[in-house]
Amino acid sequence: MPKPLITTVGCCTSTTARICITTKGGHAHARLAFRSGDGVFQERTLRLTQPEGSSFFHGTFELDGLAESSTLEYAVSVSGTVEGLPPLEQLSRFESRGRFRLLPPPGHPLRVGLVSCTGDHTVREHGRRHAMWKRLGEVVAAGEVDLLLHVGDQIYADVIRELWQRDDLDDDLTPHHPELMPRLREAFRGLYCDTWQRPEVAAVLGSVPSLMMWDDHDIFDGWGSYDEVTPADRAFFEAARTVFEEMQARHNPPGFSDSYGFGWVCNGVGFLVLDGRTHRSWRDQTIIGRRQWAEVDAWLEAQVSAGLERLFVITGIPPLHAQVAAACKLLEKLGLTSFLGDVRDSWMAPNNSEEMRKLLNRLFEFRKRAPGTEVTLLGGDVHVGTTARLRSRMPAHKRNDSDEPEITQVVSSGIGSEPPDGLVRKVVELGTGSESVDMYQDLFTGRLLELPGNPDGRLLFRRNFAVLELGTSGRWDPDRNLRVRFFAEGLERPIEQTLLAL
């Protein structure tokens, strides 16, 4: 019974579900058998879509009217013809059925998993690269995660770029090349399959609802943070964007008009997921882009009176990390461009600081206007786990005379990538070791918090993922606190920290 190459669970609610599949080999038709709770098995049959010039097929099953907050069992088979698909009775008895839980009933707090950086292709110990994916699968199977946020670097496409440069294919590559562009898009599709077919990864993707946003390695290292964009660079971006839509964006709620960012409200929690790559330009000093900012403003305005318990703002790259201005200038002077993209990616890098001011100003204004909503930034990218508090010193952000405007930040990175070591680790430690970091002209400051039980203090230098809990036993924390649990390689028990409401 042929199965899809990839099966992933996308955006769900307490009564709806989305199941996305990808296959090839001429399998243009798919049949899904499913049941929610104690119900009987039902079926859906779907004709898959095949992008022009591709050997891959994609399809998405949208299910509604499901038993509220139930466990959904499902099996999918694919075939070249409708007649070749197994009947419902046979498919429903398929031994390796998938299972996932729909979201809790409306009004109940969500338990949110946070994951990024699935792993570089230059990992030294491949046996360890997927160890934390296996651990995440165990946590999901234990019923401890309702929704998983993938906040960047779901693949590492640098390997494609290196191969094309080595074979001199970059020399003639443009976004409209009639022969090379289809090959490049197929290379991206193949890399997604290679990455997501790993048993440890596939087990997670098929067993918990996921939302996804890309970062640089989903395109190539440092996209948007270099001085020049060559025709080959733009071609890689366009190929990556096409395949991102096919493989990642389809998991998400409807997005903004000219980016892949989106805002979504579920169970009293707002998720503002920013696209920091589509419009990123070091030369133009842009990360988010004018239209995305306007749509962010409109979405935030609509949430001021919505009564959200918490607003999660997902930025991929965290606003607060190492102090990078001096490092950026040093790397440029020394010509060490291999690290320059990483440093320039930072919100605190010289050409990005105005974008960071715009972001923080918007979030602190929202905090003031929606005093019942806690605001937390979520990020990945930096290959360490951290928690932090960011403060505004602007009087206009105060709720009252005694208010000290603060928001929290949680970073989980990476689940597969190796943590910094050697000189890079020393630079990170020195850049984050002070009690308070000036983020923008002393108007915004931030400080990393000590992680209880972490041998390295503020910085978790281990492969990790995080689970964010807003309450227990289906009830909100009465004090509106956020419990963060970091599951880290080599540690038997998670590192736990409670971020108090601000």
Sequence and secondary structure as in RCSB ss.txt:
>XXXX:A:sequence
MPKPLITTVGCCTSTTARICITTKGGHAHARLAFRSGDGVFQERTLRLTQPEGSSFFHGTFELDGLAESSTLEYA
VSVSGTVEGLPPLEQLSRFESRGRFRLLPPPGHPLRVGLVSCTGDHTVREHGRRHAMWKRLGEVVAAGEVDLLLH
VGDQIYADVIRELWQRDDLDDDLTPHHPELMPRLREAFRGLYCDTWQRPEVAAVLGSVPSLMMWDDHDIFDGWGS
YDEVTPADRAFFEAARTVFEEMQARHNPPGFSDSYGFGWVCNGVGFLVLDGRTHRSWRDQTIIGRRQWAEVDAWL
EAQVSAGLERLFVITGIPPLHAQVAAACKLLEKLGLTSFLGDVRDSWMAPNNSEEMRKLLNRLFEFRKRAPGTEV
TLLGGDVHVGTTARLRSRMPAHKRNDSDEPEITQVVSSGIGSEPPDGLVRKVVELGTGSESVDMYQDLFTGRLLE
LPGNPDGRLLFRRNFAVLELGTSGRWDPDRNLRVRFFAEGLERPIEQTLLAL
>XXXX:A:secstr
    SEEEE    SS EEEEEEEETT  EEEEEEEETT   EEEEEE B  TT SEEEEEEEE S  TT EEEEE
EEEESSSTTS  HHHHTT TT EEEE    TTS  EEEEE     TT S HHHHTHHHHHHHHHHHTT  SEEEE
 S SS THHHHHHHHHTTGGGG  TT TTHHHHHHHHHHHHHHHHHTSHHHHHHHTTS EEE   GGGT TTTT 
SS   HHHHHHHHHHHHHHHHHTGGGSS   SSSS EEEEETTEEEEE   STT BTTTTBSS HHHHHHHHHHH
HHHTTTT SEEEEEEES SSSS  HHHHHHHHHHT HHHHHHHHTSTTSGGGHHHHHHHHHHHHHHHHH TT EE
EEEE  SSSBEEEEEEE  GGG SSTT   EEEEEE   SSS    HHHHHHHHHHH SS EEEETTTEEEEE  
 TT TTTT B S EEEEEESEETTEE TT  EEEEEEETT SS EEEEE   
